């Protein structure tokens, strides 16, 4: 019997006897997105809790990075974030220079200009000493 016929015969015999079939060798060229099986996938900024508490404390984003359920300052809301720190602003609300803020030193993005803004005390005017978003 020639070599190809022998290999075909052995493969047929293996299938008939219930031998496991060969699987593709992983190459890392696709399909592995870094996510953990069984862990929920969430979007940054989506709510993850309510007045009564958080629904979960961690999950994952599409890219496999850990998502943390964090509180939003001065509210009872919780949202998914890439950092495990209190969120200075509810991401569903627009914030701009001059708006009040709650955590001195916090950073955010001005929705009108796209520039980074900081929560600082005002230094003059009738609102002197109040925390406001400033460039």
N, C-alpha and C positions, 0 to 999 in steps of 0.2 A: 504494500500500500504506500502511495506517495505521501509526502509530508503534509500538503494542504488537506488531503482527504482525511488523514489521521487527526489533524487539529479540528476539522469540522465534526468528525465522529465523536471526539472527546467533548466538544462543546455541547453537542446534542445530548450525549449521555449525562453531562452535568446538569443540563436543564431538566431532563426527565427525572433525575434523582433529587431534584430540589436544591441544588447548590445555589448559594446566593449569587446574584448577578453583580458584575463589576460596576462600580460607580466612578464617575469622573473625578479625576484628581483635582483638588482645589488649586487654583492658580493665583488667586487674589486679584483677578482682572475684572471682577464685577460680582454683583449679588451681595457682597458683604458691606452693609451700610453702617456698621458699628453699633447698631441698636441691640439691646438686650431683650431676648424673648420673654414675654410675660409682663414686661414693664410698659405702662401706658405711654403713648406718644402724645405730646401736647404742643401748643403754640405759645410763644412768649407773649405775655400780656393778657392771656385768657384768665378768667376768674377761676380760682381753685378752692374757694371756700365761701362762707356766708357768715351771717351774724352769729350762728351757733358753732362755728369752728371750721377748720380746714377739712376738705374731703380727703386729701392725701398730703404727705409732706414732700415726697420726691416723685419724679417721673423722668421722662427723657424727651429731648427734642428730636426732630427728624434726622439730625446728623449724629445722634447717639450721645450727645452731651447731656449731663445731668441737669434736670430742671428742678428748681426749688420753689415751693409754695411759700411766698413771703407776704407779710402784711404791708398794706399801703398806709403811709403816715397819716395820722389824724382821721382815719376811717376804720370801719370794721371789715373792709374788703381785703381779700387775699388774691394775689395774682402769681402766675408762673414767671420765674426770672432765671437768668443764667448765674446770678450771684445769690448767695445766701445772706442777703442784707435787706433791711426794710426798704421798700420802694418809696422814694420821696413824693411821687406823684402817681395818681391812677393813670395808667397809660391810655385809658379811654377818654381822658379829659385833655383839652388843649391848654398849654401853659405858655405864657409870653412874659416878656420883661414888664415889671411893675406889678404882676400878680403876687398875692401873698403866698408865702411858703412856710414850712414847719420845721425843717431840719437845717440849722445853720451849717453851711459848708457843702450842702448837697449840690449835685450837678444834674442838669437836664438839658434838653434841646428846645430852643425857642421854635415854636411851630411856624411862625411867620418867616423868620430869616434862616432857620436851620443852624444857627450859631449856638455854641454851648453857653448856657447861662448858669449862674451860681446863686444859691440862697444866702443872702447877706443882710446884715442890719443896715438900714438907711442911716445916713449921717447928717442929713439936714431936712428942713421942712417940717410940716406939722405931723408927719408920720415917722419922725426921727426915732430910731431904735426898733422900728417894726422890721420883721423879716420879709424881704421882698426878693423876687427873682431879678437879677441884674447881670449885665454883661461883665 
